[in-house]
Amino acid sequence: GDMPPAELSPDTYAQKCQEIANGLAAQGVTYTEIKGDDLRQKGYGGIMGVGMAARCPPRMVIMTYSHADATEHIALCGKGVVYDTGGLALKSKVGMCGMKHDCGGSAGVLGGFASAVTLEVPVKLTLILAIVENAIGPESFRNDDILTMKSGKTVEVNNTDAEGRLILADCVSHASNQLGDVDLIVNMATLTGAQCITTGSCHAGIMTRTKALEDRVVEAGLMSGDLTFPMLYAPELLKKEFKSSVADMKNSVANRMNAQASCAGHFIETHIDEAYKGDWCHVDMAGPDSRNDGRATGYGVALVLGLCKAPGFC
């Protein structure tokens, strides 16, 4: 989160992920990558749409680990926007500053994954990172474009600066229909400024489908120090905010005063495969990702360890 974006491109980020995987190969960690046109051909329309204008191609990075005594398979999905200009819905000169932190969710789950492997936590993990730069160029995706997502659903773009949910939608779709035996999907992102209004700058906002998982995530936050607090979960009330007359949904809400942080979570949830029977947790950590002085906090690593029940974090 602190590295200048000229140094942390999608290429260099993926290279660092590869180095981490290579360093953990003795523990059985595997590394695969879907990059550039392969994303388009395989149907990852959200990741490809957001990242195709940048100098470095977008990619999905996938790392796996399985402990011999694992009793739970957790898929960790991270938003890795190395820099977010807002795309053609351009941010202001003030609002764009600090957008090097927009990969904080991916950094959190990557660090948590690597730490869990190093500690040999008895869990099966699949790490799925969407690594892109939301840049401006001749290939930029536009407001009014329609993207076909990995889920097969179509999205009318009405805000190119609501890009994180588009790339995470492809991640959770992959996790829910490509991995087979996942018990829990966790997606983590610096997703919305509205999260700061909803749960503040110290607590990530979380959404879950069950009270049991909500309690587990709150407890993991308390024990690990990466604090969390529940946000409204009401898909039956909020999904209407994304209504489109030309696609299955839009990517940004009609009414920004109607629980928009929760709406963003529901957008991602909509792309989970309908046959998936496991749990899902959305973690919006836009607030706790960075301090007032602009430095990154490393939020998310300890929370992942808490969810994995690592010694000292649960």
Secondary structure as GFF3:
##gff-version 3
##sequence-region A 1 314
A	DSSP	alpha_helix	10	23	.	.	.	ID=ss1
A	DSSP	three_ten_helix	25	27	.	.	.	ID=ss2
A	DSSP	beta_strand	30	35	.	.	.	ID=ss3
A	DSSP	alpha_helix	37	41	.	.	.	ID=ss4
A	DSSP	alpha_helix	45	51	.	.	.	ID=ss5
A	DSSP	beta_strand	59	66	.	.	.	ID=ss6
A	DSSP	beta_strand	73	84	.	.	.	ID=ss7
A	DSSP	three_ten_helix	99	103	.	.	.	ID=ss8
A	DSSP	alpha_helix	104	118	.	.	.	ID=ss9
A	DSSP	beta_strand	124	134	.	.	.	ID=ss10
A	DSSP	beta_strand	146	148	.	.	.	ID=ss11
A	DSSP	beta_strand	154	156	.	.	.	ID=ss12
A	DSSP	alpha_helix	164	178	.	.	.	ID=ss13
A	DSSP	beta_strand	184	189	.	.	.	ID=ss14
A	DSSP	alpha_helix	194	199	.	.	.	ID=ss15
A	DSSP	beta_strand	204	208	.	.	.	ID=ss16
A	DSSP	alpha_helix	211	224	.	.	.	ID=ss17
A	DSSP	beta_strand	228	230	.	.	.	ID=ss18
A	DSSP	alpha_helix	235	238	.	.	.	ID=ss19
A	DSSP	three_ten_helix	239	242	.	.	.	ID=ss20
A	DSSP	beta_strand	249	250	.	.	.	ID=ss21
A	DSSP	alpha_helix	260	269	.	.	.	ID=ss22
A	DSSP	beta_strand	279	284	.	.	.	ID=ss23
A	DSSP	alpha_helix	301	307	.	.	.	ID=ss24
###
